[in-house]
């Protein structure tokens, strides 16, 4: 099992032009495509915890290496 990142692009409800990416990491043994298809419950949970934001799209990526 490796790590994948679910990248959710969210925009502020009060200002729809204010958008940002939120990255959620989790252990998964699936492809990026399967990850994205399985994402709706995770997106819904994030939105329920952040009611001032709306999700506009999402996709999965392999985690980025942090540079020092």
C-alpha positions as CSV (number, residue, x, y, z in Angstrom):
1,X,0.0,0.0,0.0
2,X,1.2,3.5,-0.9
3,X,0.1,7.0,-0.1
4,X,-2.1,9.0,-2.4
5,X,-3.4,12.6,-2.1
6,X,-6.9,13.5,-2.8
7,X,-6.7,17.1,-4.1
8,X,-10.0,19.0,-3.7
9,X,-10.3,22.4,-5.3
10,X,-12.6,24.4,-3.0
11,X,-14.0,28.0,-3.4
12,X,-15.4,30.2,-0.7
13,X,-19.2,30.4,-0.9
14,X,-19.1,34.2,0.0
15,X,-16.5,34.8,-2.7
16,X,-16.6,32.2,-5.5
17,X,-13.4,33.7,-7.1
18,X,-11.4,32.8,-3.9
19,X,-10.4,29.2,-4.6
20,X,-7.6,26.9,-3.2
21,X,-6.5,23.3,-3.2
22,X,-6.9,21.2,-0.1
23,X,-4.8,18.0,0.0
24,X,-5.9,14.9,2.0
25,X,-3.4,12.0,2.3
26,X,-4.4,8.5,2.9
27,X,-3.1,5.0,2.5
28,X,-4.4,3.3,-0.7
29,X,-3.5,0.4,-2.8
30,X,-5.4,1.6,-5.9
31,X,-4.8,3.6,-9.0
32,X,-5.3,7.3,-9.3
33,X,-8.5,6.8,-11.3
34,X,-10.0,4.5,-8.7
35,X,-9.0,7.0,-6.0
36,X,-10.8,9.8,-7.8
37,X,-13.9,7.6,-8.3
38,X,-14.0,6.7,-4.6
39,X,-13.5,10.3,-3.5
40,X,-17.1,11.6,-3.1
41,X,-17.6,10.5,0.5
42,X,-14.3,12.1,1.5
43,X,-15.2,15.3,-0.4
44,X,-18.6,15.4,1.3
45,X,-17.0,14.9,4.8
46,X,-14.5,17.8,4.2
47,X,-17.4,20.1,3.0
48,X,-19.5,19.2,6.0
49,X,-16.6,20.2,8.3
50,X,-16.0,23.4,6.3
51,X,-19.4,24.8,5.5
52,X,-18.1,28.1,4.1
53,X,-16.5,26.3,1.2
54,X,-17.8,24.4,-1.8
55,X,-16.0,21.8,-3.8
56,X,-15.7,22.5,-7.5
57,X,-13.5,19.6,-8.6
58,X,-11.1,16.9,-7.3
59,X,-8.5,14.5,-8.5
60,X,-5.8,12.2,-7.0
61,X,-2.1,12.5,-7.2
62,X,1.0,10.8,-5.8
63,X,2.3,12.9,-2.8
64,X,4.8,15.6,-3.6
65,X,8.3,15.5,-2.1
66,X,8.8,18.4,0.3
67,X,11.9,20.4,-0.5
68,X,13.9,22.0,2.3
